[in-house]
Structure formats: C-alpha cells, structure tokens
C-alpha cells in the first residue's frame, strides 16, 4: 500500500479558499467535498483537506492557530523551474495572497506566500547539479 499524505487546514470561507486554489491550478475531489470541507488534489498521493473552522474543531481539543501571530506549518512544494515558482506565487499574490521574501541560494530558489487564511506556502526549484560540495 502506498502511503498518502493528508494535510488538514482550517479555513474561514471554504468557497473563497476553493476559488483561490483553483486559480493556482489545483482541482478538488467531489467525493470529499461538501459545505464543511474539500479535498484539494496535489498529486496522486498528496492531498490538502480544507476544513471550515467549526468542522476542523471537531478533530481536535486544541485551539486553532491564529495565523496572524503564529505559523502552524510550512507547506512546501517543488516546482520544475524557477519560472514555474514565479508563475505560481505571482498568481497567488494576484488572487489575494501576501507574498514573502524570495530566497535564492543559487542551487535552490524559494518563494513563499500566506494564503487567504494566513497559512504559509512555499514553492521551490532545486538544481542539485549546482549544490555546493
């Protein structure tokens, strides 16, 4: 059996979150989508569950992170090129995300943003042939 990853994130407005991530090119599994949640497909084995806050609270007894004051996770994805990193992050910013500083280490290029709910997302391109020895 292949291991699958499900990242679960609390969102304030599910429809706005779906519209935002649709602009970034993601699709959603309708079998796991209703008024409380959706399953964003990242790859064959990676999914992001976007759960409205009241529904998210049914899975934990702990407080939901205030993303204006703290970071609960750094969600990072690889991209096939620097240009693809720029395309994705520029699209996110145009859709309402808040951009973060670009990090260019030569062999690794990273751009980040905070989504509509303040969750931190990173997209990176790595050229391992340029990795310092």
N, C-alpha and C positions, 0 to 999 in steps of 0.2 A: 504494500500500500504506500502510495506517495503521500508525504506529509504536506498538508495545506496550511497556509497561514491566514488567519482572520484577524485583522486589526480592527478594533471596535472604538469608534469615536462618537462622543456626544455632540449633537448639533442643535441649534436653536430653531432653525427653519429648514425642514427636510427638502422642500421644493426648491428653495434658493440654493441649497447645497448640491442638489442633483443638477440644476441648471449650470452652476459654476463648474462642476467636474465634467459635465457633458462638453462644455466649451474647451476643456483640456483634452478631449478625445476619449474619455472613458465611457464605458457602457455599463448597464446595470442588469442584474438577473431578476426578471419579473417574478420568479417563483419566491424570492425572498424580499419582495418589496410590497409595502402597504403604507398606511398613514403613520406608522411608527418607525419604520426602518427601510433601508435599501442595502443591497449588496453590490458594491462597486467592484467591477472585474478589473484587476490589474494585470493578471496573467492566468494561465491555466491552473496555478496553484496558490495564487496570492489574491486576497480579497480584502476590501475595506468595508466594514459594516458601519454605515452612518445611522445612528440611532437618535431619535429626538430625546431631549434630556429626561423627561419623565419616564420614558421607557428604559433608557440607559440606567437610571437609578434602580430599576428592578433587578439588576445584575450585580449590584454592589451595595454594601452598607457604608462605604466611604464617600466623602464629598467629591463632587465633580471639580476638577481643577479649574481655577479661574485663569484662563489663558491670557488675560491682560496683565497678570502678575507672575505667572509661573509657566514653565514648559513641562508638559507631561511626557512627551516623547519627541524624538527627532525621526521623522519618517523619511527615509532616503531611497531614491530610485536611481538606477543607472540609465544613461542615455547613450545612443550610438555616436554622438558627436557633440562638440561644443555648440554648434549651430542648433541642434535639437534641444539642448539645455536652454539656450536663449529663447527659442521659439515657445517652449512650454512655459517658462517663467514669465516671459513678456505677455503671453496670453492670459496667464493667471492674474497678473497685475492689471491688465486691461479689463478683466472680469471682476475686479474689486479686491484682489489680494493686496497685501502690503509686502513690498519687496524688502529683502535683507541685503547685506553686503555680499558682493561677489568675492569668492576666494579662488585665486589662480595660483596653483603650486607648480605650474609648468606641466607636469605629468598628470595632474588632477585639477579639473575645473569644476567649481561648485557654485550654484546659485540657489537661493532659498527664498521662500515667501511664507507668510502667515495667511491661511485661508479665511473665509468669512467668519469662522468661529474661533480664530486665533491659533489653530493647530499649525505646527511648524512642518513644512515640507521642503525637502532638498532634492535637487536633480544634479547628477554629477556625470562627467565624462572622464574616464581614466585611460591614459595611454601608457600601458605598462612597459612598453619598449623605452619610454623616456624616464622610467623610475630611477632615481639616483641610486647608485650602488653603495 
